[in-house]
Amino acid sequence: MASDAPTEPAADPLTSWVERARAGDATAFHGLYLRTRKQVHHTLYRLIGTNADMEDLVQQVYLQLLTALRAFRGDAQFSTFLYRVCANVALMHLRKRQRHPEELTDAPLDLVAGEDADPERAARLRQAAGLCALALDQLAPKKRVVFVYHELLGLMPEEIALALDVPVNTVRSRLHHARLEFAKAAAQWMDPEQRHGA
């Protein structure tokens, strides 16, 4: 007979690696790097788009993480803490980058799947990815981070609030405005007459 008792949340598989890395174990930190690098790369790619300096940005995340780990107390999942560090690096990069639309040279990796099976569909997806990137470039950095974390990475507002260390109402407000601005920008890029103010 099944028990009605609430189940315990799944343990974070990275906990032991994090604890050892916090204690100064360089081997554990390298193990943490190997186990999270793909997530960090994917997150940064979603936050800033295609970038020639992506490897440098990934390294910046781990350089910041090396120091930031001292402040990690385990109150949340380590992945949430990692999202915070990724957001910090992405925000610094986005603020430095010139605010003009950039040509998307590569479609997101998950949109390329099945390209050989249906080239026409792949072309449509690539075009959609390009429009998405152009619209994202119109968002202010803080709104962009919230939008990407919610709409592209599937985080709930409460998770984003924890990751960014801001009130959940701030997240909801930024997300609301980001959605409106994204929709407006996407519509303009799909309609050349709107884009040129015709």
MDTraj code that builds the backbone (N, CA, C; nanometers):
import mdtraj as md
import numpy as np

residues = "MET ALA SER ASP ALA PRO THR GLU PRO ALA ALA ASP PRO LEU THR SER TRP VAL GLU ARG ALA ARG ALA GLY ASP ALA THR ALA PHE HIS GLY LEU TYR LEU ARG THR ARG LYS GLN VAL HIS HIS THR LEU TYR ARG LEU ILE GLY THR ASN ALA ASP MET GLU ASP LEU VAL GLN GLN VAL TYR LEU GLN LEU LEU THR ALA LEU ARG ALA PHE ARG GLY ASP ALA GLN PHE SER THR PHE LEU TYR ARG VAL CYS ALA ASN VAL ALA LEU MET HIS LEU ARG LYS ARG GLN ARG HIS PRO GLU GLU LEU THR ASP ALA PRO LEU ASP LEU VAL ALA GLY GLU ASP ALA ASP PRO GLU ARG ALA ALA ARG LEU ARG GLN ALA ALA GLY LEU CYS ALA LEU ALA LEU ASP GLN LEU ALA PRO LYS LYS ARG VAL VAL PHE VAL TYR HIS GLU LEU LEU GLY LEU MET PRO GLU GLU ILE ALA LEU ALA LEU ASP VAL PRO VAL ASN THR VAL ARG SER ARG LEU HIS HIS ALA ARG LEU GLU PHE ALA LYS ALA ALA ALA GLN TRP MET ASP PRO GLU GLN ARG HIS GLY ALA".split()
xyz = np.array([
    [0.0851, -0.1201, 0.0000],
    [0.0000, 0.0000, 0.0000],
    [0.0877, 0.1239, 0.0000],
    [0.0588, 0.2180, -0.0896],
    [0.1412, 0.3384, -0.1024],
    [0.1213, 0.4294, 0.0176],
    [0.2280, 0.4915, 0.0595],
    [0.2216, 0.5835, 0.1736],
    [0.1766, 0.7206, 0.1272],
    [0.0971, 0.7879, 0.2145],
    [0.0526, 0.9237, 0.1835],
    [0.1491, 1.0286, 0.2373],
    [0.2564, 0.9832, 0.3012],
    [0.3532, 1.0768, 0.3585],
    [0.4219, 1.1535, 0.2474],
    [0.4462, 1.2841, 0.2677],
    [0.5133, 1.3636, 0.1648],
    [0.6542, 1.3111, 0.1394],
    [0.6927, 1.3134, 0.0144],
    [0.8260, 1.2652, -0.0204],
    [0.9281, 1.3755, 0.0029],
    [1.0473, 1.3346, 0.0425],
    [1.1554, 1.4306, 0.0634],
    [1.2045, 1.4804, -0.0718],
    [1.2406, 1.6103, -0.0815],
    [1.2954, 1.6592, -0.2078],
    [1.4241, 1.5855, -0.2409],
    [1.4467, 1.5649, -0.3688],
    [1.5664, 1.4928, -0.4118],
    [1.6922, 1.5688, -0.3687],
    [1.7893, 1.4944, -0.3222],
    [1.9150, 1.5561, -0.2789],
    [1.9891, 1.6118, -0.4000],
    [2.0565, 1.7214, -0.3807],
    [2.1354, 1.7823, -0.4874],
    [2.2583, 1.6945, -0.5105],
    [2.2730, 1.6375, -0.6306],
    [2.3866, 1.5476, -0.6563],
    [2.5218, 1.6184, -0.6511],
    [2.5198, 1.7507, -0.6537],
    [2.6462, 1.8255, -0.6508],
    [2.6901, 1.8651, -0.5102],
    [2.6080, 1.8339, -0.4100],
    [2.6350, 1.8813, -0.2743],
    [2.7745, 1.8463, -0.2248],
    [2.8136, 1.7207, -0.2397],
    [2.9441, 1.6804, -0.1871],
    [3.0579, 1.7501, -0.2605],
    [3.0405, 1.7698, -0.3914],
    [3.1426, 1.8409, -0.4686],
    [3.1526, 1.9866, -0.4238],
    [3.0369, 2.0482, -0.4002],
    [3.0342, 2.1881, -0.3571],
    [3.1005, 2.2025, -0.2203],
    [3.0663, 2.1150, -0.1277],
    [3.1217, 2.1245, 0.0072],
    [3.2732, 2.1097, 0.0065],
    [3.3221, 2.0139, -0.0718],
    [3.4671, 1.9951, -0.0801],
    [3.5349, 2.1126, -0.1493],
    [3.4699, 2.1674, -0.2531],
    [3.5276, 2.2830, -0.3231],
    [3.5323, 2.4041, -0.2307],
    [3.4277, 2.4224, -0.1485],
    [3.4260, 2.5328, -0.0525],
    [3.5390, 2.5209, 0.0489],
    [3.5766, 2.3971, 0.0787],
    [3.6840, 2.3725, 0.1756],
    [3.8225, 2.3884, 0.1139],
    [3.8259, 2.4235, -0.0150],
    [3.9543, 2.4488, -0.0796],
    [4.0096, 2.3327, -0.1594],
    [3.9282, 2.2310, -0.1830],
    [3.9717, 2.1142, -0.2600],
    [3.9687, 2.1482, -0.4090],
    [4.0856, 2.1682, -0.4680],
    [4.0949, 2.2069, -0.6095],
    [4.0427, 2.0968, -0.7008],
    [4.0644, 1.9717, -0.6631],
    [4.0158, 1.8595, -0.7442],
    [3.8625, 1.8593, -0.7474],
    [3.8013, 1.8888, -0.6326],
    [3.6544, 1.8940, -0.6267],
    [3.6021, 2.0093, -0.7115],
    [3.6711, 2.1235, -0.7100],
    [3.6263, 2.2366, -0.7919],
    [3.6342, 2.1998, -0.9405],
    [3.7387, 2.1300, -0.9787],
    [3.7504, 2.0854, -1.1181],
    [3.6377, 1.9880, -1.1514],
    [3.6045, 1.9002, -1.0561],
    [3.4929, 1.8082, -1.0771],
    [3.3625, 1.8826, -1.0936],
    [3.3460, 1.9899, -1.0167],
    [3.2265, 2.0746, -1.0268],
    [3.2215, 2.1403, -1.1644],
    [3.3363, 2.1852, -1.2098],
    [3.3470, 2.2462, -1.3433],
    [3.3028, 2.1467, -1.4510],
    [3.3555, 2.0259, -1.4446],
    [3.3222, 1.9255, -1.5457],
    [3.1740, 1.8916, -1.5461],
    [3.1111, 1.8936, -1.4291],
    [2.9711, 1.8548, -1.4168],
    [2.8739, 1.9685, -1.4473],
    [2.9209, 2.0917, -1.4522],
    [2.8300, 2.2054, -1.4739],
    [2.8645, 2.2883, -1.5976],
    [2.9759, 2.2600, -1.6617],
    [3.0199, 2.3445, -1.7726],
    [2.9169, 2.3523, -1.8849],
    [2.8554, 2.2381, -1.9172],
    [2.7561, 2.2366, -2.0250],
    [2.6379, 2.3267, -1.9900],
    [2.5931, 2.3203, -1.8646],
    [2.4822, 2.4052, -1.8188],
    [2.5202, 2.5527, -1.8265],
    [2.6417, 2.5847, -1.7844],
    [2.6877, 2.7245, -1.7869],
    [2.6935, 2.7754, -1.9298],
    [2.7504, 2.6950, -2.0200],
    [2.7601, 2.7364, -2.1606],
    [2.6209, 2.7589, -2.2191],
    [2.5305, 2.6654, -2.1936],
    [2.3935, 2.6762, -2.2455],
    [2.3234, 2.8004, -2.1901],
    [2.3416, 2.8260, -2.0601],
    [2.2774, 2.9418, -1.9968],
    [2.3301, 3.0720, -2.0557],
    [2.4620, 3.0831, -2.0682],
    [2.5209, 3.2050, -2.1255],
    [2.4780, 3.2231, -2.2700],
    [2.4710, 3.1133, -2.3433],
    [2.4289, 3.1215, -2.4826],
    [2.2878, 3.1765, -2.4933],
    [2.2008, 3.1318, -2.4036],
    [2.0639, 3.1816, -2.4024],
    [2.0586, 3.3285, -2.3597],
    [2.1440, 3.3666, -2.2653],
    [2.1415, 3.5037, -2.2130],
    [2.1990, 3.6061, -2.3094],
    [2.3060, 3.5707, -2.3805],
    [2.3730, 3.6717, -2.4634],
    [2.3763, 3.6381, -2.6117],
    [2.3368, 3.5168, -2.6494],
    [2.3388, 3.4796, -2.7892],
    [2.4778, 3.4371, -2.8344],
    [2.4930, 3.4197, -2.9657],
    [2.6209, 3.3794, -3.0221],
    [2.7259, 3.4843, -2.9939],
    [2.8413, 3.4405, -2.9454],
    [2.9468, 3.5364, -2.9127],
    [3.0830, 3.4720, -2.9297],
    [3.1731, 3.5436, -2.9952],
    [3.3071, 3.4908, -3.0185],
    [3.3845, 3.4736, -2.8890],
    [3.3444, 3.5479, -2.7855],
    [3.4141, 3.5412, -2.6569],
    [3.3488, 3.4451, -2.5587],
    [3.2675, 3.3514, -2.6089],
    [3.1921, 3.2643, -2.5197],
    [3.2814, 3.1879, -2.4229],
    [3.3926, 3.1342, -2.4720],
    [3.4805, 3.0581, -2.3834],
    [3.5363, 3.1455, -2.2720],
    [3.5689, 3.2706, -2.3050],
    [3.6179, 3.3640, -2.2023],
    [3.5084, 3.3907, -2.0987],
    [3.3846, 3.4029, -2.1443],
    [3.2731, 3.4287, -2.0526],
    [3.2485, 3.3087, -1.9614],
    [3.2615, 3.1888, -2.0175],
    [3.2473, 3.0682, -1.9351],
    [3.3549, 3.0675, -1.8267],
    [3.4773, 3.1020, -1.8655],
    [3.5858, 3.1057, -1.7672],
    [3.5602, 3.2123, -1.6603],
    [3.5013, 3.3258, -1.7010],
    [3.4677, 3.4299, -1.6035],
    [3.3685, 3.3783, -1.4995],
    [3.2732, 3.2963, -1.5447],
    [3.1763, 3.2384, -1.4511],
    [3.2491, 3.1582, -1.3438],
    [3.3439, 3.0753, -1.3857],
    [3.4122, 2.9902, -1.2879],
    [3.5124, 3.0675, -1.2022],
    [3.5676, 3.1743, -1.2568],
    [3.6534, 3.2597, -1.1742],
    [3.5708, 3.3276, -1.0650],
    [3.4519, 3.3770, -1.1031],
    [3.3631, 3.4369, -1.0031],
    [3.3140, 3.3326, -0.9039],
    [3.2847, 3.2131, -0.9557],
    [3.2335, 3.1067, -0.8707],
    [3.3350, 3.0666, -0.7642],
    [3.4613, 3.0679, -0.8014],
    [3.5671, 3.0309, -0.7081],
    [3.5614, 3.1165, -0.5823],
    [3.5326, 3.2462, -0.6006],
    [3.5201, 3.3373, -0.4862],
    [3.3816, 3.3304, -0.4237],
    [3.2792, 3.3230, -0.5087],
    [3.1406, 3.3270, -0.4610],
    [3.1018, 3.2044, -0.3795],
    [3.1694, 3.0925, -0.4012],
    [3.1349, 2.9699, -0.3289],
    [3.1413, 2.9879, -0.1776],
    [3.2250, 3.0788, -0.1329],
    [3.2370, 3.1022, 0.0113],
    [3.1065, 3.1517, 0.0699],
    [3.0268, 3.2198, -0.0127],
    [2.8995, 3.2749, 0.0363],
    [2.7838, 3.1763, 0.0210],
    [2.8083, 3.0623, -0.0443],
    [2.7003, 2.9650, -0.0665],
    [2.6789, 2.8837, 0.0597],
    [2.5581, 2.8929, 0.1159],
    [2.5275, 2.8250, 0.2422],
    [2.4378, 2.7032, 0.2233],
    [2.4015, 2.6753, 0.1006],
    [2.3182, 2.5583, 0.0763],
    [2.1711, 2.5810, 0.1024],
    [2.1273, 2.7082, 0.1137],
    [1.9861, 2.7379, 0.1373],
    [1.9006, 2.7048, 0.0148],
    [1.9627, 2.7047, -0.1020],
    [1.8927, 2.6725, -0.2267],
    [1.9763, 2.5701, -0.3024],
    [1.9203, 2.5182, -0.4104],
    [1.9957, 2.4263, -0.4953],
    [2.1191, 2.4990, -0.5499],
    [2.2258, 2.4248, -0.5697],
    [2.3468, 2.4851, -0.6249],
    [2.3209, 2.5419, -0.7633],
    [2.2327, 2.4762, -0.8414],
    [2.2028, 2.5256, -0.9760],
    [2.1466, 2.6675, -0.9717],
    [2.0672, 2.6979, -0.8685],
    [2.0125, 2.8325, -0.8524],
    [2.1254, 2.9323, -0.8278],
    [2.2191, 2.8932, -0.7435],
    [2.3352, 2.9774, -0.7149],
    [2.4176, 2.9989, -0.8422],
    [2.4308, 2.8942, -0.9221],
    [2.5068, 2.9035, -1.0466],
    [2.4378, 2.9971, -1.1451],
    [2.3039, 2.9959, -1.1463],
    [2.2306, 3.0888, -1.2325],
    [2.2615, 3.2336, -1.1933],
    [2.2808, 3.2581, -1.0652],
    [2.3132, 3.3938, -1.0201],
    [2.4479, 3.4388, -1.0756],
    [2.5475, 3.3517, -1.0682],
    [2.6800, 3.3864, -1.1186],
    [2.6756, 3.4067, -1.2705],
    [2.6034, 3.3190, -1.3409],
    [2.5885, 3.3355, -1.4866],
    [2.5224, 3.4689, -1.5197],
    [2.4200, 3.5048, -1.4423],
    [2.3502, 3.6317, -1.4659],
    [2.4443, 3.7495, -1.4443],
    [2.5286, 3.7432, -1.3407],
    [2.6229, 3.8520, -1.3142],
    [2.7185, 3.8716, -1.4314],
    [2.7732, 3.7615, -1.4826],
    [2.8663, 3.7697, -1.5951],
    [2.7945, 3.8203, -1.7198],
    [2.6746, 3.7684, -1.7444],
    [2.5984, 3.8101, -1.8626],
    [2.5607, 3.9574, -1.8552],
    [2.5187, 4.0036, -1.7378],
    [2.4805, 4.1447, -1.7228],
    [2.5985, 4.2370, -1.7500],
    [2.7156, 4.2018, -1.6988],
    [2.8342, 4.2841, -1.7250],
    [2.8641, 4.2891, -1.8742],
    [2.8508, 4.1744, -1.9391],
    [2.8779, 4.1695, -2.0829],
    [2.7745, 4.2490, -2.1623],
    [2.6469, 4.2319, -2.1281],
    [2.5401, 4.2994, -2.2016],
    [2.5487, 4.4508, -2.1867],
    [2.5897, 4.4965, -2.0684],
    [2.6007, 4.6406, -2.0459],
    [2.7142, 4.7014, -2.1255],
    [2.8182, 4.6224, -2.1505],
    [2.9326, 4.6735, -2.2271],
    [2.9068, 4.6692, -2.3768],
    [2.8248, 4.5750, -2.4160],
    [2.8008, 4.5565, -2.5590],
    [2.7199, 4.6718, -2.6170],
    [2.7536, 4.7105, -2.7355],
    [2.6775, 4.8176, -2.8003],
    [2.5339, 4.7728, -2.8195],
    [2.4424, 4.8668, -2.7983],
    [2.3006, 4.8328, -2.8068],
    [2.2493, 4.8466, -2.9499],
    [2.2906, 4.7532, -3.0350],
    [2.2358, 4.7488, -3.1705],
    [2.2137, 4.6038, -3.2078],
    [2.1168, 4.5757, -3.2975],
    [2.0882, 4.4374, -3.3353],
    [2.2114, 4.3715, -3.3960],
    [2.2361, 4.2481, -3.3552],
    [2.3476, 4.1725, -3.4096],
    [2.2934, 4.0571, -3.4929],
    [2.3652, 4.0268, -3.5983],
    [2.3235, 3.9149, -3.6825],
    [2.3497, 3.7849, -3.6085],
    [2.2509, 3.6989, -3.6025],
    [2.2656, 3.5699, -3.5371],
    [2.3345, 3.4755, -3.6343],
    [2.4566, 3.4334, -3.6021],
    [2.5325, 3.3504, -3.6946],
    [2.4996, 3.2030, -3.6796],
    [2.4490, 3.1649, -3.5653],
    [2.4139, 3.0248, -3.5423],
    [2.2798, 3.0170, -3.4731],
    [2.1944, 2.9247, -3.5170],
    [2.0695, 2.9020, -3.4456],
    [2.1005, 2.8294, -3.3159],
    [2.0179, 2.8459, -3.2129],
    [2.0398, 2.7716, -3.0892],
    [2.0521, 2.6216, -3.1172],
    [2.1387, 2.5557, -3.0414],
    [2.1702, 2.4154, -3.0668],
    [2.0466, 2.3282, -3.0700],
    [1.9497, 2.3542, -2.9837],
    [1.8331, 2.2672, -2.9780],
    [1.7378, 2.2904, -3.0939],
    [1.7584, 2.3976, -3.1711],
    [1.6729, 2.4214, -3.2867],
    [1.7301, 2.3587, -3.4135],
    [1.8569, 2.3211, -3.4099],
    [1.9207, 2.2648, -3.5283],
    [1.8857, 2.1177, -3.5450],
    [1.8428, 2.0541, -3.4375],
    [1.8110, 1.9112, -3.4419],
    [1.7096, 1.8823, -3.5521],
    [1.7333, 1.7760, -3.6250],
    [1.6409, 1.7359, -3.7302],
    [1.6595, 1.8124, -3.8600],
    [1.7682, 1.8882, -3.8705],
    [1.7900, 1.9697, -3.9903],
    [1.7997, 1.8837, -4.1154],
    [1.8688, 1.7680, -4.1055],
    [1.8839, 1.6812, -4.2217],
    [1.7512, 1.6196, -4.2632],
    [1.6661, 1.5907, -4.1649],
    [1.5384, 1.5258, -4.1930],
    [1.4422, 1.6193, -4.2657],
    [1.4450, 1.7484, -4.2329],
    [1.3507, 1.8424, -4.2921],
    [1.4176, 1.9793, -4.3068],
    [1.4923, 1.9982, -4.4149],
    [1.5659, 2.1244, -4.4346],
    [1.4766, 2.2485, -4.4333],
    [1.3540, 2.2352, -4.4866],
    [1.2645, 2.3511, -4.4913],
    [1.2230, 2.3930, -4.3505],
    [1.1903, 2.2946, -4.2662],
    [1.1538, 2.3240, -4.1274],
    [1.2745, 2.3825, -4.0531],
    [1.3921, 2.3274, -4.0783],
    [1.5132, 2.3771, -4.0129],
    [1.5383, 2.5227, -4.0509],
    [1.5120, 2.5570, -4.1766],
    [1.5310, 2.6948, -4.2215],
    [1.4343, 2.7893, -4.1512],
    [1.3088, 2.7429, -4.1328],
    [1.2101, 2.8252, -4.0622],
    [1.2502, 2.8450, -3.9164],
    [1.2981, 2.7365, -3.8546],
    [1.3423, 2.7464, -3.7156],
    [1.4615, 2.8401, -3.7015],
    [1.5529, 2.8329, -3.7982],
    [1.6702, 2.9204, -3.7946],
    [1.6286, 3.0669, -3.8091],
    [1.5314, 3.0924, -3.8966],
    [1.4811, 3.2281, -3.9137],
    [1.4137, 3.2767, -3.7856],
    [1.3354, 3.1886, -3.7232],
    [1.2682, 3.2237, -3.5977],
    [1.3712, 3.2535, -3.4887],
    [1.4783, 3.1731, -3.4851],
    [1.5840, 3.1955, -3.3863],
    [1.6507, 3.3315, -3.4085],
    [1.6680, 3.3669, -3.5364],
    [1.7270, 3.4967, -3.5682],
    [1.6389, 3.6113, -3.5224],
    [1.5079, 3.5994, -3.5467],
    [1.4139, 3.7025, -3.5034],
    [1.4109, 3.7123, -3.3510],
    [1.4183, 3.5962, -3.2856],
    [1.4201, 3.5942, -3.1390],
    [1.5422, 3.6683, -3.0867],
    [1.6582, 3.6428, -3.1479],
    [1.7812, 3.7092, -3.1041],
    [1.7736, 3.8599, -3.1235],
    [1.7187, 3.9027, -3.2368],
    [1.7047, 4.0459, -3.2635],
    [1.6113, 4.1125, -3.1634],
    [1.5017, 4.0449, -3.1316],
    [1.4066, 4.0996, -3.0345],
    [1.4681, 4.1042, -2.8947],
    [1.5436, 4.0005, -2.8576],
    [1.6087, 3.9985, -2.7262],
    [1.7073, 4.1142, -2.7114],
    [1.7723, 4.1503, -2.8228],
    [1.8698, 4.2597, -2.8181],
    [1.8052, 4.3946, -2.7872],
    [1.6736, 4.4031, -2.7990],
    [1.6044, 4.5278, -2.7687],
    [1.5718, 4.5418, -2.6201],
    [1.5864, 4.4318, -2.5441],
    [1.5532, 4.4362, -2.4016],
    [1.6697, 4.4885, -2.3188],
    [1.6369, 4.5664, -2.2157],
    [1.7389, 4.6087, -2.1201],
    [1.7958, 4.4837, -2.0531],
    [1.9251, 4.4851, -2.0157],
    [1.9893, 4.3651, -1.9613],
    [1.9125, 4.2948, -1.8503],
    [1.8627, 4.3680, -1.7505],
    [1.7936, 4.3033, -1.6386],
    [1.6636, 4.2371, -1.6835],
    [1.5934, 4.3000, -1.7767],
    [1.4702, 4.2408, -1.8289],
    [1.5032, 4.1191, -1.9149],
    [1.6106, 4.1293, -1.9891],
    [1.6514, 4.0183, -2.0756],
    [1.6825, 3.8937, -1.9932],
    [1.7560, 3.9112, -1.8832],
    [1.7921, 3.7975, -1.7984],
    [1.6662, 3.7292, -1.7441],
    [1.5727, 3.8081, -1.6929],
    [1.4495, 3.7519, -1.6380],
    [1.3693, 3.6810, -1.7475],
    [1.3594, 3.7435, -1.8634],
    [1.2839, 3.6859, -1.9756],
    [1.3444, 3.5526, -2.0180],
    [1.4763, 3.5497, -2.0342],
    [1.5437, 3.4269, -2.0779],
    [1.5287, 3.3166, -1.9736],
    [1.5488, 3.3516, -1.8465],
    [1.5383, 3.2497, -1.7430],
    [1.3977, 3.1898, -1.7358],
    [1.2965, 3.2733, -1.7575],
    [1.1589, 3.2218, -1.7489],
    [1.1132, 3.1575, -1.8794],
    [1.1276, 3.2294, -1.9897],
    [1.0694, 3.1847, -2.1161],
    [1.1538, 3.0804, -2.1887],
    [1.2858, 3.0877, -2.1761],
    [1.3714, 2.9957, -2.2502],
    [1.4288, 2.8831, -2.1641],
    [1.4500, 2.9113, -2.0353],
    [1.5083, 2.8092, -1.9485],
    [1.4052, 2.7478, -1.8534],
    [1.2844, 2.8052, -1.8495],
    [1.1756, 2.7435, -1.7746],
    [1.1784, 2.7621, -1.6244],
    [1.2503, 2.8618, -1.5744],
    [1.2523, 2.8857, -1.4300],
    [1.1261, 2.9588, -1.3880],
    [1.0765, 2.9256, -1.2691],
    [0.9609, 2.9944, -1.2131],
    [1.0057, 3.1280, -1.1533],
    [0.9132, 3.2264, -1.1409],
    [0.9512, 3.3567, -1.0838],
    [1.0198, 3.3448, -0.9480],
    [0.9731, 3.2505, -0.8645],
    [1.0335, 3.2328, -0.7327],
    [1.1787, 3.1861, -0.7441],
    [1.2065, 3.0981, -0.8408],
    [1.3435, 3.0507, -0.8619],
    [1.4322, 3.1637, -0.9129],
    [1.3770, 3.2448, -1.0029],
    [1.4540, 3.3569, -1.0581],
    [1.4845, 3.4582, -0.9488],
    [1.3872, 3.4828, -0.8618],
    [1.4083, 3.5759, -0.7509],
    [1.5230, 3.5289, -0.6620],
    [1.5270, 3.3984, -0.6344],
    [1.6364, 3.3425, -0.5547],
    [1.7693, 3.3566, -0.6280],
    [1.7680, 3.3256, -0.7576],
    [1.8912, 3.3304, -0.8356],
    [1.9479, 3.4714, -0.8462],
    [1.8582, 3.5693, -0.8592],
    [1.9028, 3.7078, -0.8784],
    [1.9072, 3.7876, -0.7484],
    [1.8574, 3.7270, -0.6402],
    [1.8540, 3.7931, -0.5091],
    [1.7740, 3.9229, -0.5149],
    [1.6542, 3.9127, -0.5743],
    [1.5625, 4.0273, -0.5809],
    [1.4244, 3.9787, -0.5379],
    [1.3338, 4.0695, -0.4972],
    [1.1977, 4.0278, -0.4607],
    [1.1254, 3.9644, -0.5791],
    [1.0388, 3.8671, -0.5503],
    [0.9683, 3.7988, -0.6571],
    [0.8781, 3.8948, -0.7341],
    [0.8244, 3.9978, -0.6682],
    [0.7422, 4.0970, -0.7385],
    [0.8243, 4.1767, -0.8397],
    [0.9518, 4.1968, -0.8091],
    [1.0415, 4.2639, -0.9048],
    [1.0589, 4.1769, -1.0284],
    [1.0745, 4.0471, -1.0062],
    [1.0874, 3.9539, -1.1179],
    [0.9618, 3.9571, -1.2041],
    [0.8457, 3.9514, -1.1387],
    [0.7195, 3.9505, -1.2146],
    [0.7015, 4.0795, -1.2939],
    [0.7402, 4.1913, -1.2347],
    [0.7283, 4.3198, -1.3038],
    [0.8205, 4.3250, -1.4255],
    [0.9464, 4.2835, -1.4058],
    [1.0410, 4.2837, -1.5181],
    [0.9955, 4.1887, -1.6274],
    [0.9412, 4.0732, -1.5870],
    [0.8957, 3.9753, -1.6850],
    [0.7775, 4.0293, -1.7650],
    [0.6851, 4.0956, -1.6966],
    [0.5686, 4.1532, -1.7646],
    [0.6131, 4.2541, -1.8705],
    [0.6998, 4.3464, -1.8314],
    [0.7459, 4.4491, -1.9253],
    [0.8323, 4.3888, -2.0365],
    [0.9130, 4.2884, -2.0009],
    [0.9981, 4.2240, -2.1014],
    [0.9145, 4.1541, -2.2071],
    [0.8065, 4.0893, -2.1643],
    [0.7184, 4.0221, -2.2612],
    [0.6567, 4.1218, -2.3584],
    [0.6107, 4.2343, -2.3051],
    [0.5499, 4.3367, -2.3910],
    [0.6529, 4.3917, -2.4894],
    [0.7728, 4.4212, -2.4389],
    [0.8772, 4.4784, -2.5242],
    [0.9268, 4.3766, -2.6268],
    [0.9370, 4.2509, -2.5843],
    [0.9816, 4.1460, -2.6765],
    [0.8804, 4.1296, -2.7905],
    [0.7525, 4.1256, -2.7557],
    [0.6477, 4.1090, -2.8568],
    [0.6483, 4.2252, -2.9556],
    [0.6663, 4.3460, -2.9020],
    [0.6699, 4.4642, -2.9882],
    [0.7908, 4.4606, -3.0806],
    [0.9074, 4.4246, -3.0253],
    [1.0292, 4.4186, -3.1062],
    [1.0197, 4.3097, -3.2119],
    [0.9649, 4.1941, -3.1736],
    [0.9512, 4.0846, -3.2694],
    [0.8590, 4.1241, -3.3834],
    [0.7498, 4.1939, -3.3510],
    [0.6561, 4.2378, -3.4543],
    [0.7219, 4.3356, -3.5504],
    [0.8060, 4.4236, -3.4972],
    [0.8751, 4.5209, -3.5815],
    [0.9744, 4.4531, -3.6753],
    [1.0456, 4.3523, -3.6250],
    [1.1424, 4.2834, -3.7094],
    [1.0763, 4.1952, -3.8132],
    [0.9529, 4.1527, -3.7876],
    [0.8803, 4.0730, -3.8867],
    [0.8159, 4.1621, -3.9916],
    [0.7972, 4.2913, -3.9581],
    [0.7329, 4.3855, -4.0495],
    [0.8303, 4.4988, -4.0803],
    [0.9013, 4.4933, -4.1933],
    [0.9999, 4.5956, -4.2285],
    [0.9434, 4.7377, -4.2282],
    [0.8165, 4.7530, -4.2623],
    [0.7569, 4.8875, -4.2656],
    [0.7517, 4.9465, -4.1257],
    [0.7159, 4.8638, -4.0253],
    [0.7168, 4.9129, -3.8883],
    [0.8578, 4.9482, -3.8431],
    [0.9552, 4.8644, -3.8837],
    [1.0927, 4.8847, -3.8399],
    [1.1474, 5.0186, -3.8904],
    [1.1098, 5.0543, -4.0105],
    [1.1615, 5.1783, -4.0692],
    [1.0685, 5.2971, -4.0474],
    [0.9637, 5.2748, -3.9668],
    [0.8733, 5.3842, -3.9326],
    [0.7894, 5.4303, -4.0474],
    [0.7634, 5.3408, -4.1422],
    [0.6819, 5.3790, -4.2590],
    [0.5372, 5.3878, -4.2212],
])
top = md.Topology()
chain = top.add_chain()
for i, resn in enumerate(residues, 1):
    res = top.add_residue(resn, chain, resSeq=i)
    for name in ("N", "CA", "C"):
        top.add_atom(name, md.element.get_by_symbol(name[0]), res)
traj = md.Trajectory(xyz[None], top)
